[in-house]
Amino acid sequence: MTVQLHDSLKEAEKKKAMPEVIAYHRIDGPGSSLDLSEFQQAFWKLPRIPEQDDPAVKWTCSLPRTVGITIDTGTRVEAHPFDPGRIGIKSVEYKTEVSASPGEVIPVKENWLLKILEIFDLSGVMFVLKNLKEGLHSSGLGGSSAAATGVCILANELAGQPFSKIQLIALASRIEQDFGVSLTGTQEQSNVLFGGVTDYVWFPWGIPGRPGTGYGSSMRFELITPQDYSKLEERMAIFHSGHPRLSTEVNIAWRNALRAEDGYKHHFKKIEVAYRFREGLRLQKWSHVLDSMVKYREIRTKLCRDYMEGSMDLLERAESHNCTAFPLGAGGGGGVLLFSPDPGYLESLRGDLQGIYREIPFKIRSKGYEINNSL
């Protein structure tokens, strides 16, 4: 049954209370790319899930996992009234706009977000997207996934919440992947739905013994509570390399390597490193965090040297200040995470980079999205 939104959105417009969702970005780290469906499936095997376990959840150490760290950059998605028989998507940053009649959205890359509105059987609405901070295109912060997930959340809200969080994760992920926007897994989408500093253990076919789960499911563990966010923030910085990213090419290279014997062995080593990263954050053993970043970056570079394209100067500068650098997302330029166990070394590095590279300031957030002005 079509949800006609034109009239109610006109009323909201008069009150200057347009329904909106803010979908926040994430910092990834060791474990990123293990959320891609091929990697989830390649390394997953049926675990014995204990009824009780210690905070280290050691039974998960051989399963694919990713840690997401929610930050306060992201995308605002607003619903505006539109022709009663039409739906539309407008991006302020990319200066694009597409529209169609419901039931006539052609499944091409340009219509990937428009298709979501059609899936929810909405009409008479235009979604307008705008980044919270300018100039963050392709920065490795999960921008396209945040946009898709934000559109899914707002469409779900306007349609009366027919889908669960896990279903929204699956929908956003598959739309982005299947429409050829980028190669994606479920980490960025999960980060928007759940937020915080969260460890995701992936279950590509659903969690055993738990009905109602499926693609997009994960067991989630909070690693750092909000009162300790500042301890992590003072040890991290994000700078933009100034180079365009080659994320799709890098992801394809990693995926191809997974199908070769040597590549498979290298990829498999990432699971142990990701668990060490998880435990370093949980126990606030900052030297373990740095060590896991270094080892994960080295494995990725062996699998695809283009991963470090555009980031080598930042890495060399970081190492000269007893810090390390970790390209975000699939690498190939874009945003680069800088880390040091000692905040003083990071401040020294920050001073060296001023005027050369653009810093992307951030704060860690406990939630991945906000809904405002529900109808």
The 8 nearest C-alpha neighbors of each residue, nearest first, counted from 0:
[[1, 2, 120, 121, 3, 119, 158, 122],
 [0, 2, 120, 121, 3, 122, 119, 101],
 [1, 3, 121, 122, 120, 4, 0, 158],
 [4, 2, 122, 123, 5, 1, 121, 83],
 [5, 3, 123, 7, 6, 8, 122, 124],
 [4, 6, 123, 80, 8, 83, 7, 3],
 [7, 5, 9, 8, 4, 10, 80, 3],
 [6, 8, 10, 9, 4, 5, 11, 374],
 [7, 9, 11, 80, 10, 5, 6, 4],
 [10, 8, 12, 6, 7, 11, 80, 5],
 [9, 11, 7, 13, 8, 12, 6, 14],
 [10, 12, 8, 14, 16, 9, 13, 17],
 [11, 13, 15, 9, 10, 14, 17, 8],
 [14, 12, 10, 11, 15, 9, 16, 8],
 [13, 15, 11, 16, 12, 10, 17, 9],
 [16, 14, 12, 13, 17, 11, 10, 372],
 [17, 15, 11, 14, 372, 12, 18, 13],
 [16, 18, 11, 12, 15, 372, 78, 19],
 [19, 17, 372, 373, 78, 371, 77, 16],
 [20, 18, 77, 371, 76, 370, 78, 17],
 [19, 21, 370, 76, 369, 75, 153, 149],
 [20, 22, 75, 369, 368, 74, 76, 23],
 [21, 23, 368, 149, 74, 73, 145, 191],
 [24, 22, 73, 367, 72, 368, 71, 191],
 [25, 23, 73, 140, 72, 70, 141, 69],
 [26, 24, 69, 68, 140, 70, 67, 27],
 [27, 25, 68, 140, 67, 69, 28, 327],
 [26, 28, 67, 31, 25, 66, 327, 68],
 [27, 29, 31, 30, 66, 26, 292, 327],
 [30, 28, 273, 295, 31, 292, 276, 291],
 [31, 29, 65, 273, 33, 64, 28, 32],
 [30, 32, 33, 65, 29, 28, 27, 34],
 [33, 31, 34, 35, 30, 38, 184, 329],
 [34, 32, 38, 31, 35, 30, 63, 39],
 [33, 35, 184, 32, 185, 39, 186, 36],
 [184, 36, 34, 38, 32, 33, 37, 183],
 [35, 37, 39, 38, 184, 40, 34, 203],
 [38, 36, 40, 35, 39, 41, 254, 34],
 [39, 37, 41, 33, 40, 35, 36, 42],
 [40, 38, 36, 37, 41, 34, 42, 63],
 [39, 41, 37, 38, 43, 42, 36, 203],
 [42, 40, 38, 39, 43, 37, 36, 257],
 [43, 41, 40, 39, 38, 63, 62, 44],
 [44, 42, 40, 62, 39, 41, 63, 45],
 [43, 45, 46, 42, 62, 40, 41, 61],
 [44, 46, 47, 43, 207, 48, 62, 202],
 [47, 45, 48, 44, 58, 59, 62, 43],
 [46, 48, 49, 45, 58, 59, 207, 50],
 [47, 49, 46, 50, 58, 51, 59, 207],
 [50, 48, 51, 47, 52, 58, 46, 56],
 [49, 51, 48, 52, 47, 53, 56, 58],
 [52, 50, 49, 53, 48, 56, 54, 58],
 [51, 53, 56, 49, 54, 50, 55, 57],
 [52, 54, 55, 56, 51, 57, 58, 49],
 [55, 53, 56, 52, 57, 281, 220, 222],
 [54, 56, 57, 53, 278, 52, 281, 58],
 [57, 55, 54, 58, 53, 59, 52, 60],
 [56, 58, 59, 60, 55, 53, 52, 54],
 [57, 59, 56, 60, 48, 61, 47, 46],
 [60, 58, 57, 62, 61, 56, 200, 46],
 [59, 61, 57, 62, 58, 274, 271, 270],
 [60, 62, 59, 270, 63, 271, 58, 42],
 [61, 63, 59, 60, 43, 64, 42, 270],
 [64, 62, 33, 270, 39, 201, 200, 42],
 [65, 63, 200, 199, 201, 30, 33, 62],
 [64, 66, 30, 199, 31, 198, 67, 33],
 [67, 65, 198, 197, 199, 27, 30, 68],
 [66, 68, 27, 197, 196, 26, 25, 190],
 [67, 69, 196, 26, 25, 195, 70, 27],
 [70, 68, 25, 195, 364, 194, 363, 24],
 [71, 69, 363, 364, 362, 25, 24, 72],
 [70, 72, 362, 361, 23, 364, 363, 73],
 [73, 71, 24, 23, 70, 131, 132, 361],
 [72, 74, 23, 24, 131, 22, 130, 71],
 [75, 73, 130, 22, 131, 129, 21, 146],
 [74, 76, 21, 129, 128, 20, 130, 22],
 [75, 77, 128, 20, 19, 127, 21, 126],
 [78, 76, 19, 127, 126, 18, 79, 75],
 [77, 79, 126, 18, 125, 19, 17, 124],
 [80, 78, 125, 124, 126, 8, 81, 77],
 [81, 79, 124, 5, 8, 9, 123, 125],
 [82, 80, 123, 124, 125, 5, 83, 79],
 [81, 83, 123, 85, 84, 5, 80, 124],
 [84, 82, 123, 5, 85, 122, 81, 3],
 [83, 85, 82, 123, 122, 100, 86, 101],
 [86, 84, 100, 82, 123, 99, 83, 122],
 [87, 85, 124, 98, 122, 125, 99, 123],
 [86, 88, 98, 125, 97, 126, 113, 124],
 [89, 87, 126, 97, 125, 96, 113, 127],
 [88, 90, 96, 127, 95, 128, 126, 91],
 [91, 89, 128, 95, 93, 94, 92, 127],
 [90, 92, 94, 129, 93, 128, 89, 95],
 [93, 91, 94, 90, 129, 130, 133, 128],
 [92, 94, 90, 95, 91, 89, 136, 96],
 [95, 93, 91, 92, 90, 96, 89, 129],
 [96, 94, 90, 93, 89, 97, 91, 92],
 [95, 97, 89, 88, 90, 98, 94, 87],
 [98, 96, 88, 87, 89, 95, 110, 99],
 [99, 97, 87, 86, 88, 85, 96, 113],
 [100, 98, 85, 86, 104, 101, 103, 87],
 [99, 101, 85, 103, 84, 86, 102, 104],
 [102, 100, 103, 117, 99, 85, 104, 86],
 [101, 103, 104, 100, 117, 99, 120, 105],
 [102, 104, 101, 100, 105, 99, 117, 106],
 [105, 103, 102, 99, 114, 106, 101, 110],
 [104, 106, 107, 103, 110, 114, 102, 99],
 [107, 105, 104, 110, 108, 178, 111, 114],
 [108, 106, 110, 109, 105, 178, 111, 179],
 [107, 109, 178, 110, 111, 179, 180, 106],
 [108, 110, 107, 111, 97, 112, 113, 106],
 [111, 109, 113, 108, 107, 112, 114, 106],
 [110, 112, 114, 108, 113, 109, 178, 174],
 [113, 111, 114, 115, 110, 147, 88, 116],
 [112, 114, 110, 115, 116, 111, 88, 87],
 [113, 115, 117, 112, 111, 116, 110, 118],
 [116, 114, 118, 112, 117, 113, 119, 151],
 [117, 115, 119, 113, 114, 118, 121, 154],
 [116, 118, 120, 114, 115, 119, 101, 121],
 [119, 117, 115, 120, 116, 114, 121, 113],
 [118, 120, 116, 117, 121, 115, 154, 158],
 [121, 119, 117, 1, 118, 2, 116, 122],
 [122, 120, 2, 119, 116, 1, 117, 3],
 [123, 121, 3, 86, 124, 85, 84, 4],
 [122, 124, 83, 5, 81, 82, 4, 85],
 [125, 123, 81, 80, 86, 122, 79, 4],
 [124, 126, 87, 79, 81, 88, 86, 78],
 [125, 127, 78, 88, 77, 79, 89, 87],
 [128, 126, 89, 77, 76, 90, 88, 125],
 [129, 127, 76, 90, 75, 91, 89, 126],
 [128, 130, 75, 91, 74, 92, 90, 131],
 [129, 131, 74, 132, 73, 75, 133, 92],
 [130, 132, 73, 74, 72, 129, 75, 133],
 [133, 131, 130, 72, 134, 135, 73, 74],
 [134, 132, 135, 130, 131, 92, 136, 129],
 [133, 135, 136, 132, 92, 130, 138, 137],
 [134, 136, 138, 133, 137, 132, 130, 142],
 [137, 135, 138, 134, 142, 133, 92, 333],
 [138, 136, 139, 135, 333, 244, 142, 243],
 [137, 139, 333, 334, 140, 135, 136, 239],
 [138, 140, 328, 327, 334, 141, 137, 333],
 [141, 139, 25, 138, 24, 142, 26, 328],
 [142, 140, 144, 139, 187, 143, 24, 145],
 [141, 143, 145, 144, 140, 146, 24, 137],
 [144, 142, 146, 145, 141, 147, 175, 180],
 [143, 145, 147, 146, 141, 142, 188, 148],
 [144, 146, 142, 148, 143, 147, 22, 149],
 [147, 145, 143, 149, 144, 148, 74, 150],
 [148, 146, 144, 150, 171, 149, 145, 151],
 [147, 149, 151, 145, 171, 150, 146, 188],
 [148, 150, 152, 146, 22, 151, 147, 145],
 [149, 151, 147, 153, 148, 152, 154, 146],
 [152, 150, 148, 154, 149, 153, 155, 147],
 [153, 151, 155, 149, 150, 154, 148, 156],
 [152, 154, 156, 150, 155, 151, 20, 149],
 [155, 153, 151, 157, 156, 152, 150, 158],
 [156, 154, 160, 158, 152, 153, 157, 151],
 [155, 157, 153, 160, 159, 154, 158, 152],
 [156, 158, 154, 155, 159, 153, 374, 160],
 [159, 157, 155, 156, 160, 154, 119, 2],
 [158, 160, 156, 157, 161, 155, 154, 162],
 [161, 159, 155, 156, 162, 158, 157, 163],
 [160, 162, 159, 155, 158, 163, 156, 119],
 [163, 161, 160, 166, 167, 155, 164, 165],
 [164, 162, 166, 165, 167, 161, 160, 168],
 [163, 165, 167, 166, 168, 192, 162, 189],
 [164, 166, 168, 167, 163, 215, 216, 169],
 [165, 167, 169, 163, 168, 164, 162, 170],
 [166, 168, 170, 164, 169, 165, 171, 163],
 [169, 167, 165, 188, 171, 166, 170, 215],
 [168, 170, 166, 215, 172, 167, 171, 214],
 [169, 171, 167, 173, 172, 168, 174, 166],
 [172, 170, 148, 168, 174, 147, 169, 173],
 [173, 171, 169, 175, 170, 174, 185, 168],
 [172, 174, 176, 170, 175, 177, 171, 169],
 [173, 175, 177, 171, 176, 172, 178, 170],
 [176, 174, 180, 172, 173, 178, 177, 181],
 [177, 175, 173, 179, 182, 174, 178, 181],
 [176, 178, 174, 179, 173, 175, 180, 172],
 [177, 179, 108, 175, 176, 180, 174, 111],
 [180, 178, 177, 176, 181, 108, 175, 182],
 [179, 181, 175, 178, 176, 108, 182, 177],
 [182, 180, 179, 176, 183, 247, 175, 246],
 [181, 183, 176, 247, 250, 184, 180, 179],
 [184, 182, 35, 176, 181, 172, 185, 175],
 [183, 185, 35, 34, 36, 186, 172, 182],
 [184, 186, 188, 34, 215, 187, 189, 172],
 [187, 185, 189, 188, 34, 184, 190, 65],
 [186, 188, 190, 189, 141, 185, 144, 191],
 [187, 189, 191, 168, 190, 185, 186, 148],
 [190, 188, 186, 192, 191, 187, 185, 193],
 [189, 191, 194, 187, 193, 188, 192, 367],
 [192, 190, 367, 188, 189, 194, 193, 368],
 [191, 193, 189, 190, 367, 194, 188, 164],
 [192, 194, 190, 367, 191, 189, 366, 195],
 [195, 193, 367, 366, 190, 69, 365, 191],
 [196, 194, 365, 69, 197, 366, 364, 68],
 [197, 195, 68, 222, 223, 67, 221, 69],
 [196, 198, 221, 67, 220, 66, 195, 222],
 [197, 199, 66, 220, 219, 65, 221, 200],
 [200, 198, 219, 65, 64, 217, 218, 66],
 [201, 199, 64, 218, 217, 63, 219, 198],
 [202, 200, 217, 64, 63, 203, 199, 216],
 [201, 203, 205, 217, 216, 204, 206, 200],
 [204, 202, 214, 205, 201, 39, 40, 215],
 [205, 203, 213, 202, 214, 206, 216, 212],
 [204, 206, 213, 212, 202, 216, 203, 214],
 [205, 207, 209, 202, 212, 208, 216, 204],
 [208, 206, 209, 205, 210, 45, 204, 202],
 [207, 209, 206, 210, 205, 212, 211, 48],
 [208, 210, 207, 206, 211, 212, 205, 213],
 [211, 209, 212, 208, 206, 207, 205, 213],
 [210, 212, 209, 213, 205, 206, 165, 216],
 [213, 211, 205, 210, 216, 206, 209, 214],
 [212, 214, 205, 204, 216, 215, 203, 211],
 [213, 215, 203, 216, 204, 169, 205, 212],
 [214, 216, 169, 165, 168, 185, 213, 217],
 [217, 215, 202, 214, 213, 205, 212, 165],
 [218, 216, 201, 200, 202, 199, 219, 215],
 [217, 219, 200, 199, 201, 220, 216, 202],
 [220, 218, 199, 198, 217, 197, 200, 221],
 [219, 221, 198, 197, 222, 199, 218, 196],
 [222, 220, 197, 223, 196, 198, 219, 224],
 [221, 223, 281, 196, 197, 220, 280, 198],
 [224, 222, 196, 221, 281, 227, 225, 228],
 [223, 225, 226, 227, 228, 222, 221, 196],
 [226, 224, 228, 227, 365, 223, 364, 195],
 [225, 227, 224, 228, 229, 223, 230, 365],
 [226, 228, 225, 229, 230, 224, 223, 231],
 [229, 227, 225, 230, 231, 226, 232, 363],
 [228, 230, 232, 231, 227, 233, 226, 225],
 [231, 229, 228, 227, 232, 233, 234, 283],
 [230, 232, 234, 229, 228, 233, 235, 227],
 [233, 231, 229, 235, 234, 230, 228, 362],
 [232, 234, 231, 230, 342, 235, 229, 236],
 [233, 235, 342, 231, 232, 339, 338, 340],
 [236, 234, 338, 232, 337, 233, 231, 336],
 [235, 237, 337, 336, 238, 338, 234, 360],
 [238, 236, 336, 359, 335, 358, 337, 334],
 [237, 239, 358, 335, 357, 359, 334, 356],
 [240, 238, 334, 333, 357, 241, 335, 356],
 [239, 241, 333, 242, 332, 310, 334, 309],
 [242, 240, 239, 333, 243, 356, 332, 309],
 [243, 241, 332, 240, 309, 333, 244, 331],
 [244, 242, 332, 333, 245, 241, 331, 137],
 [243, 245, 332, 331, 333, 246, 242, 137],
 [244, 246, 331, 248, 247, 249, 243, 330],
 [247, 245, 329, 249, 248, 244, 250, 330],
 [246, 248, 250, 249, 245, 251, 181, 182],
 [247, 249, 251, 250, 245, 246, 252, 305],
 [250, 248, 252, 246, 251, 247, 329, 245],
 [249, 251, 253, 247, 252, 248, 246, 254],
 [250, 252, 254, 248, 249, 253, 255, 247],
 [253, 251, 249, 255, 250, 254, 256, 303],
 [254, 252, 256, 250, 251, 255, 302, 249],
 [253, 255, 251, 257, 256, 252, 250, 258],
 [254, 256, 252, 257, 253, 258, 251, 259],
 [257, 255, 262, 253, 259, 258, 254, 252],
 [256, 258, 263, 254, 262, 255, 259, 253],
 [257, 259, 256, 255, 263, 260, 262, 254],
 [260, 258, 262, 256, 257, 261, 263, 255],
 [259, 261, 263, 262, 264, 258, 257, 256],
 [262, 260, 264, 263, 259, 265, 256, 257],
 [263, 261, 256, 265, 259, 257, 264, 260],
 [262, 264, 257, 266, 260, 261, 265, 259],
 [263, 265, 267, 261, 262, 266, 260, 268],
 [266, 264, 262, 268, 267, 263, 261, 298],
 [265, 267, 263, 268, 269, 264, 262, 257],
 [266, 268, 264, 269, 265, 270, 263, 42],
 [269, 267, 265, 266, 270, 271, 264, 272],
 [268, 270, 272, 267, 266, 271, 273, 295],
 [271, 269, 273, 268, 272, 63, 267, 61],
 [272, 270, 274, 273, 269, 268, 275, 60],
 [271, 273, 275, 269, 274, 270, 291, 276],
 [274, 272, 30, 29, 276, 270, 275, 271],
 [273, 275, 277, 271, 276, 272, 60, 278],
 [276, 274, 272, 278, 277, 273, 279, 291],
 [277, 275, 273, 279, 288, 274, 291, 278],
 [278, 276, 274, 275, 280, 279, 281, 273],
 [277, 279, 281, 275, 280, 276, 282, 274],
 [280, 278, 284, 288, 276, 287, 282, 277],
 [279, 281, 283, 278, 277, 282, 276, 222],
 [282, 280, 222, 278, 283, 279, 223, 277],
 [281, 283, 284, 279, 280, 278, 222, 285],
 [284, 282, 280, 285, 279, 281, 278, 288],
 [285, 283, 279, 282, 287, 286, 280, 288],
 [284, 286, 340, 288, 287, 283, 279, 289],
 [285, 287, 289, 288, 284, 340, 290, 279],
 [288, 286, 290, 279, 285, 289, 284, 291],
 [287, 289, 285, 279, 276, 291, 286, 290],
 [290, 288, 286, 292, 287, 291, 293, 285],
 [289, 291, 287, 293, 292, 288, 286, 294],
 [290, 292, 294, 288, 293, 276, 289, 272],
 [293, 291, 289, 295, 290, 294, 29, 296],
 [292, 294, 290, 296, 291, 295, 297, 289],
 [295, 293, 297, 291, 296, 292, 290, 298],
 [294, 296, 298, 292, 297, 293, 29, 291],
 [295, 297, 299, 293, 294, 298, 292, 300],
 [298, 296, 294, 300, 295, 299, 293, 301],
 [299, 297, 295, 301, 300, 296, 294, 265],
 [300, 298, 296, 302, 301, 297, 303, 295],
 [299, 301, 304, 303, 297, 302, 298, 306],
 [302, 300, 298, 299, 303, 297, 304, 265],
 [301, 303, 299, 300, 253, 298, 262, 256],
 [304, 302, 300, 305, 301, 306, 299, 252],
 [303, 305, 300, 306, 307, 301, 302, 308],
 [306, 304, 308, 307, 303, 331, 249, 300],
 [305, 307, 331, 330, 304, 308, 303, 300],
 [308, 306, 310, 305, 331, 311, 304, 309],
 [309, 307, 331, 305, 310, 306, 332, 311],
 [308, 310, 332, 242, 311, 331, 307, 240],
 [311, 309, 307, 313, 308, 312, 332, 240],
 [312, 310, 314, 313, 309, 307, 315, 308],
 [311, 313, 315, 314, 310, 316, 309, 317],
 [314, 312, 316, 310, 311, 315, 317, 324],
 [313, 315, 311, 317, 324, 312, 316, 318],
 [316, 314, 312, 318, 317, 313, 311, 319],
 [315, 317, 313, 319, 314, 318, 312, 320],
 [318, 316, 322, 314, 323, 320, 315, 319],
 [317, 319, 321, 322, 315, 320, 316, 323],
 [318, 320, 316, 317, 321, 315, 322, 348],
 [319, 321, 318, 317, 322, 348, 344, 316],
 [322, 320, 318, 319, 344, 317, 339, 323],
 [323, 321, 339, 317, 318, 320, 338, 345],
 [322, 324, 317, 338, 318, 337, 314, 339],
 [325, 323, 337, 314, 336, 317, 335, 338],
 [324, 326, 336, 335, 327, 337, 292, 296],
 [327, 325, 335, 330, 336, 334, 324, 328],
 [328, 326, 139, 335, 330, 334, 325, 329],
 [327, 329, 139, 330, 140, 326, 27, 141],
 [328, 330, 246, 249, 327, 250, 331, 306],
 [331, 329, 306, 326, 332, 328, 327, 246],
 [330, 332, 306, 244, 308, 245, 307, 305],
 [333, 331, 244, 309, 242, 330, 240, 243],
 [332, 334, 138, 240, 239, 244, 242, 243],
 [333, 335, 239, 138, 139, 327, 238, 240],
 [334, 336, 326, 327, 238, 237, 325, 239],
 [337, 335, 237, 325, 324, 236, 326, 327],
 [336, 338, 324, 236, 235, 323, 237, 335],
 [339, 337, 235, 323, 322, 234, 324, 336],
 [338, 340, 322, 341, 234, 345, 342, 323],
 [339, 341, 285, 286, 234, 342, 338, 289],
 [340, 342, 339, 343, 344, 234, 345, 285],
 [343, 341, 234, 345, 344, 233, 346, 339],
 [342, 344, 346, 345, 341, 347, 339, 234],
 [343, 345, 347, 346, 342, 341, 320, 348],
 [344, 346, 348, 342, 347, 343, 339, 349],
 [347, 345, 349, 343, 348, 344, 342, 350],
 [346, 348, 344, 350, 345, 349, 343, 351],
 [349, 347, 345, 351, 350, 346, 320, 344],
 [350, 348, 346, 352, 351, 347, 345, 353],
 [349, 351, 347, 348, 353, 352, 346, 345],
 [350, 352, 348, 349, 353, 347, 316, 355],
 [353, 351, 349, 355, 350, 356, 354, 348],
 [354, 352, 350, 355, 351, 356, 349, 357],
 [353, 355, 356, 352, 357, 351, 350, 358],
 [356, 354, 352, 353, 357, 351, 240, 241],
 [357, 355, 352, 354, 239, 353, 238, 358],
 [356, 358, 239, 238, 359, 355, 354, 353],
 [357, 359, 238, 237, 360, 239, 356, 236],
 [358, 360, 237, 238, 361, 357, 239, 236],
 [361, 359, 358, 237, 362, 236, 238, 72],
 [362, 360, 71, 70, 359, 363, 72, 236],
 [361, 363, 70, 71, 364, 232, 360, 69],
 [364, 362, 70, 69, 71, 228, 361, 365],
 [365, 363, 69, 70, 366, 195, 71, 362],
 [364, 366, 195, 194, 225, 367, 363, 69],
 [367, 365, 194, 364, 195, 368, 193, 69],
 [366, 368, 194, 191, 23, 193, 192, 190],
 [369, 367, 22, 21, 191, 366, 23, 192],
 [368, 370, 21, 20, 371, 22, 367, 366],
 [369, 371, 20, 19, 21, 368, 372, 373],
 [372, 370, 19, 18, 373, 20, 369, 17],
 [371, 373, 18, 16, 17, 374, 19, 370],
 [374, 372, 18, 371, 370, 156, 19, 157],
 [373, 372, 18, 157, 7, 11, 8, 17]]
